[in-house]
Amino acid sequence: MELTNGEKKLIKYLTGKGYVLTDDLFKVYDKNEVTSSISWLREKKIISVIEKPITYFSIGPEGIKVMASGLPEERLLQLYNSGQRKTIELESIMGDDLRYGLAQVFKNGGRVVNGELFIEGDQKIQDQISRTKHALEMAKEGKLNSQDAQLLKPRKGFISEKVRMERTIKLTALGEQIAPELLEESEEISQITPEIIEKFDSSMRLRPYDPTLYAPRYLPGKIHPLSEFIEEVRAVMLEMGFKELKGQIVETAFWNMDMLFIPQDHPARDMQDTLYVKGNGEIDPVLARKVKRVHEKGIAGSKGWQYKWSKKEAEKLLLRTHTTVNTIRYIVEHPEEECKIFSVEKIFRRENLDAKHLAEFAQVEGVISGKGVTFGVLIDTLESFYHRLGVKDVWVKPSYFPYTEPSLEVHGTFRGKDMELGGAGMFRPEILRPWGIKYNVAAWGLGLERLLMTVLNLEDIRDIYRNDLSFLKERKILKNLFEV
């Protein structure tokens, strides 16, 4: 029978002894070596291991507090003996602690009559205070027994109860029969290094191991699947020649809605659809004048929305409802530039949470601006983008969005499932012409979580954010999972 030096040491220590606590072994030998030796000797039927749960107590946060300031009943008794008897006066001194003190006093002969406290003999209360303080001291030192713990358990936060596993080991009949000469220790090599390989000869003994025996699964660390998916999408967009934009979570309604020609009475602006925050933002007065004119009167070929535009409404702050707010800010600041830009960031909607909807989710927004950009270019780009993500069958349907015309919905088949992938369209002239943007601008937006649900075989979109450790540890990495 092959035995390591650590196993031989442990067998010699256990010989002639009964059950031995593993905690006692850790005081004599290296803990890691002993733990490994116990595991192997148990597998070889040389030792038996008994595991027993042991309850132990430690002092809790409220226990620490009352040890410093005194028990509520102790303070109440001191005030009572000094002549303070009326509960209204006691409450002004003790505050919320009065009710805790009264609860203990009532258990030991006290009572309140017409708003005044009466205690008939305080010895019983004194004894209870002494026992409680002694139990707290024992808990602080880690020596509280189960009987004294019953005194403190009903009082929230006085003690903390935990359970640990106590292990004892003993040689089996097989272990007792091992001959002493088999327990002689010898030099052994437990780890192969380049130096050992260079000087190895037949006299050197390698520590044996059995690759068929049980070993715990190795689960390497992984980044969150959504973060990994976002990086995959970013890589696709960058490969297609797009430049990435970053924005801010809190925006004004002006940039999030008004600049995109969304009327101020549009349902999306309601509290039921948008998450507003306190306060107001500042608006560039030059931009505000142009937006006001476009909303109220339109531009050549457009009548606008025919209502009175409100600067106060536009100044409201909100959590951005789309990443298009990054896009419009960029193209307004660079009106002459032909560009391919994108964002992959969090957006927020006032949704009822269910298996298919979230109030906070990630969106990728892509935009192409320049000469020759047409509706056909947009559709071709969408097909190329989704094909790179593994969605091979892509088709579009007519749709409506306030800030694009014409507009479309993108649908596709991914892993045998037909799903809506996002919305797209050509920016309306009302969004572009006031800023001197002469090029056509094509844009689309995609929510990432629904596609990720299919990749991860999830039925509930909320599972992506539940941080289930077993799911996060055991899931496969996403790389190459987009290949159908």
C-alpha positions, 0 to 999 in steps of 0.5 A: 500500500502506497502511503505519503510521509504525511499519511505515515505521520498521521497513522503513527500519531493515531496508533494506540489512541481512540478518537482524536479531534482534528482541531488538536491535530492542527496544533501539532501538524500543518493544517493543509497537510493533515487535511489532505492526509485525512482525505486520502486515508479515509478513502483508503479505509485506514481511518474513520471520521465522525462529523458532529454539528456543534452549536456555539454562541458569540455576543451580538451587536445589541449585547455589545451595546448594553454591556457598554451602556447598561441593561435597560432594566438595570438603568430603569431600576436605578432611576426607580430607586432614585425616585423617578417613578412616573413613566412619562418622566422615565420615557423622557430619560430612557427613550425607546429603551424604557419599553425594553426595561419595562418588559423585563421588570414586568416579568419579575413583579413590577407593574404600572398603575395610573402612569406610575411604576411600582416594584415590590421588592427588587431582589428578583430583578437584581438576580435576573440582571446579574445572570444576564450580565454574567451570560453576556460576559461568557458570550463575549469570551466565547464560553457561553453554554446552551443553558445560559444561552436560553436566557439571552436568546429571546432578546434580539441581537444579544447573542449570535448562534452559529453551528460548526462541524466538529470532526474526530478521527480514529484508526480502523482495524485495517489501520491498526494492522499496518506494520511499523516498517511500512511507516518509515518516512523517506524523502519523496518528491511531491512536485515536479520542477525543471531542476528535478527533471534534470537530475532525476534518477531511479533512486528518487521517489515520486509521491504517488497519486491516483487520478481515478479518485474523486477530486473537487470540480475546478470552476474558474472565475468568469465575468458576468455573462451580460458583461461578456455579451456586451464585450462581444457586441462591442467587438462586432461594432468595432470590427464593422468600423463604428466608433464608440460613444459614452453618455450619462445616465441622468439626462434632461427631457430636452436631450432625451425627448425634445431634440428627437422631435418627441412631442411633450404630450407623448405617452412615453413622457408620462410618469408611468413610462419614464423614471424622473428624478428631482431637480431641473437641468440647464438648456442651451437657450440657442438650442431651445429656441430652435427646438421650440420653433420645430415643435410648434411650427415645424420646418419646410415640408413639416407643420410640427406638432402644433402646440405650445412648447414648454421650456419647463417641461424640457428642463426636467431630469430623468433616467435616459430611456434610450442611448439615442440621446448619445447619438443626437448629442454627437451629431449636433456637435459634429454636423459636418461629419460623416460618421459610424457611431455606436453606444452599448449602455444601460437605459431605464424604463418604468416597466412592470417587472416580469419574465420578459420585461425589466426596468433597467437593461442594456441597449446597443445603438448604431448610427450611420451618417453620410452621403449615400446613406439610404434605407437600403444601406440601413437594412444591409447593415442590420443584416450584417450586424445580426449575422455576426451575432449568429442570427442567420435569418433576418427580416424587417417589418414596417413600424412607427417611431416618433423620431424616424421615418420610415421606421422598421422593426427587425426580426430574426430566427436565433436557435430555432426561435423567432424574436423581435430584435429591435427598432430602426429607421431614418432620422426625420428632417425635423431632427437634422435640418435645424442643426445644419446636418445635410446627410441622411442618418440611419439608426437602430437600437437593440435590447441585449438581454432577450438575445442573451436569454436564448444563448443561456437557455433562460425562460425568465429575463430576471435570472440574468441579474439574480447573481445565482452563484451556481449558475454563474460558476457552472455556465459556459463562456459565451465565446463561440456560443453564437455559432448555431 
